[in-house]
Amino acid sequence: MDNKARKALGLPYHYDDPAIMGRQLEYQELLYDYNATRPTERDQRQRLLRKMFAEIGDGCHLETPLHANWGCRNVHFGRGIYCNANLTLVDDAEIFVGDYCMFAPNVVIATSGHPILPVLRENHYVYNLPVRIGRNVWVGSGVQILPGVTIGDNTVIGAGSVVTSDLPANVVAFGAPCRVARDIGEKDRRYFYQDRALDVWE
């Protein structure tokens, strides 16, 4: 089995095999162009995003700088997504993000990892597993999302968390490793932050 087939199956493979490098540098050039745009060049940014991403919905806003191993070529975004500065997408495998998600500064979504066994790292082995993030998820600043993770709809992930395993829908989760703290529910209809009352229903 060659490295391309091993990569597709999520098995350890040689990341420096020229046969799998493809157009990576070309995709990174588009990302470079995106990061060089001015804030007022909104139309140009939208044109570049449509070229860069595997798919991206309407109304997405990505602050610069944006970082991605494959220039977002393996990233699938829904509509209305907001990404603050320094989002890093290690998109060696596919990343799927649902509509209306929000990412605070300095978030990392990693699909790639290296084996624990030292001899494998010495011989340039890596593995890739896709990440799936549901609809309307809020990811706090500095969160690290690791390979193979799935996050359910509407979930909130607290700042500084390290997400090592799947999270269900409709929960608040935080920590390193990230754990579910509570369900989203009636309390959240009464308070928007700690003991600060929510008045938008009046």
C-alpha positions in Angstrom: 0.0 0.0 0.0 1.4 3.4 -1.0 1.5 6.5 1.2 -1.5 8.1 -0.6 -3.7 5.1 0.2 -2.4 4.9 3.8 -3.2 8.6 4.2 -6.7 8.2 2.9 -7.3 5.4 5.4 -6.0 7.3 8.4 -3.0 5.1 8.8 0.6 6.3 9.5 2.3 7.4 6.3 5.4 9.3 5.2 4.4 13.0 5.0 7.4 13.9 2.8 6.5 11.6 0.0 6.5 13.8 -3.2 3.6 11.8 -4.6 1.2 13.3 -1.9 2.4 16.9 -1.9 0.3 17.8 -4.9 -0.6 21.5 -5.2 0.0 22.3 -1.5 2.3 25.3 -2.3 -0.2 26.7 -4.8 -2.9 26.6 -2.1 -0.6 28.2 0.4 0.0 31.0 -2.1 -3.7 31.8 -2.1 -3.7 31.9 1.7 -0.8 34.3 1.6 -2.8 36.5 -0.8 -5.7 36.4 1.6 -3.6 37.4 4.6 -2.2 40.3 2.6 -5.6 41.9 1.9 -6.7 45.1 3.6 -9.7 45.1 5.9 -11.7 47.2 3.4 -11.1 44.7 0.5 -14.1 42.7 1.4 -15.0 41.6 -2.1 -11.5 40.4 -2.8 -11.5 38.5 0.4 -14.7 36.7 -0.5 -13.3 35.8 -4.0 -10.2 34.4 -2.4 -12.1 32.4 0.2 -14.2 30.7 -2.6 -11.0 29.7 -4.3 -9.2 28.5 -1.1 -11.9 26.4 0.6 -13.3 23.0 -0.5 -16.6 24.7 0.2 -17.7 27.8 2.0 -21.2 29.3 2.6 -22.4 32.9 2.4 -21.7 35.4 5.1 -18.5 33.9 6.5 -15.9 36.3 8.0 -12.4 35.3 8.7 -10.0 37.7 10.4 -6.4 37.7 9.4 -3.9 36.2 9.9 -5.3 32.8 9.0 -3.1 29.7 9.0 -3.6 26.4 7.2 -1.3 23.6 6.1 -3.2 23.1 2.8 -4.4 26.7 2.5 -8.0 25.6 3.6 -8.3 23.3 0.6 -9.6 20.5 2.8 -11.9 22.7 4.8 -15.7 22.7 4.5 -17.5 25.7 6.0 -21.2 26.3 6.3 -22.8 29.8 6.2 -22.4 32.7 8.6 -19.2 31.5 10.3 -17.0 34.0 12.2 -13.3 33.3 12.9 -11.2 35.7 14.9 -7.5 36.2 14.4 -4.9 33.4 14.4 -7.2 30.5 13.5 -4.9 27.6 12.6 -6.4 24.8 10.5 -4.1 21.8 10.2 -6.1 20.6 7.3 -4.1 17.6 6.1 -7.5 15.7 6.4 -10.9 17.2 6.0 -12.4 19.7 8.5 -16.2 20.1 8.5 -17.8 23.2 10.3 -21.5 23.8 10.4 -23.5 27.0 10.0 -23.1 30.0 12.4 -20.1 28.7 14.3 -17.9 31.2 16.1 -14.2 30.8 16.8 -12.4 33.1 19.2 -8.7 34.1 18.7 -5.9 31.5 18.6 -7.9 28.4 18.1 -6.2 25.4 16.6 -8.1 22.6 14.7 -5.7 19.8 14.0 -6.4 16.8 11.8 -2.7 15.6 11.9 -0.7 13.9 14.6 2.6 12.0 15.0 2.9 8.5 16.5 4.2 8.2 20.1 6.8 5.6 19.1 10.0 7.6 18.6 11.4 5.5 15.7 8.2 6.3 13.7 8.7 10.1 14.1 12.4 9.7 13.2 11.2 8.2 9.9 8.8 11.0 9.1 5.5 9.2 9.9 2.3 11.1 10.5 -1.4 10.3 10.6 -4.5 12.3 9.7 -8.1 12.0 11.0 -11.0 14.4 10.0 -12.6 16.8 12.5 -16.4 17.5 12.4 -17.9 20.5 14.2 -21.7 20.9 14.2 -24.0 23.9 13.8 -23.8 27.0 16.0 -20.8 25.9 18.0 -18.9 28.5 20.0 -15.2 27.8 20.5 -13.4 29.9 23.1 -10.0 31.5 22.8 -6.9 29.3 22.7 -8.9 26.0 22.3 -7.0 23.1 20.8 -9.2 20.5 18.9 -7.3 17.3 18.2 -7.6 14.8 15.3 -10.7 12.7 14.9 -12.9 14.8 17.2 -16.6 15.4 16.5 -18.5 18.2 18.3 -22.3 18.3 18.4 -24.6 21.2 17.5 -24.9 24.3 19.8 -22.1 23.3 22.1 -19.9 25.9 23.9 -16.2 25.1 24.5 -14.5 27.2 27.2 -11.3 29.1 26.6 -8.0 27.2 26.8 -9.6 23.8 26.5 -7.9 20.8 24.8 -10.6 18.7 23.1 -9.2 15.2 22.9 -12.5 13.3 22.4 -16.0 13.8 21.0 -18.5 16.2 22.7 -22.3 15.9 22.5 -24.7 18.6 21.3 -26.1 21.3 23.6 -23.5 21.3 26.4 -21.0 23.6 28.0 -17.6 21.9 28.1 -14.1 23.0 29.2 -10.8 21.9 30.6 -7.6 20.0 29.6 -8.7 17.5 28.6 -12.1 19.0 27.8 -15.0 17.5 29.7 -18.8 18.3 29.7 -19.6 20.6 32.6 -23.4 21.0 32.1 -26.2 21.0 29.7 -27.4 24.2 28.0 -30.8 24.9 29.4 -33.1 27.2 31.4 -30.3 29.0 33.3 -29.1 30.2 29.9 -32.5 31.8 29.1 -32.1 33.8 32.3 -28.4 34.8 32.4 -26.0 35.6 29.5 -22.8 35.7 31.6 -22.4 34.5 35.2 -25.2 36.4 37.2 -25.9 39.0 34.6 -29.6 38.9 33.6 -30.6 38.4 30.1 -33.2 40.9 28.9 -33.6 40.2 25.2 -36.8 38.2 25.8 -38.6 41.2 27.3 
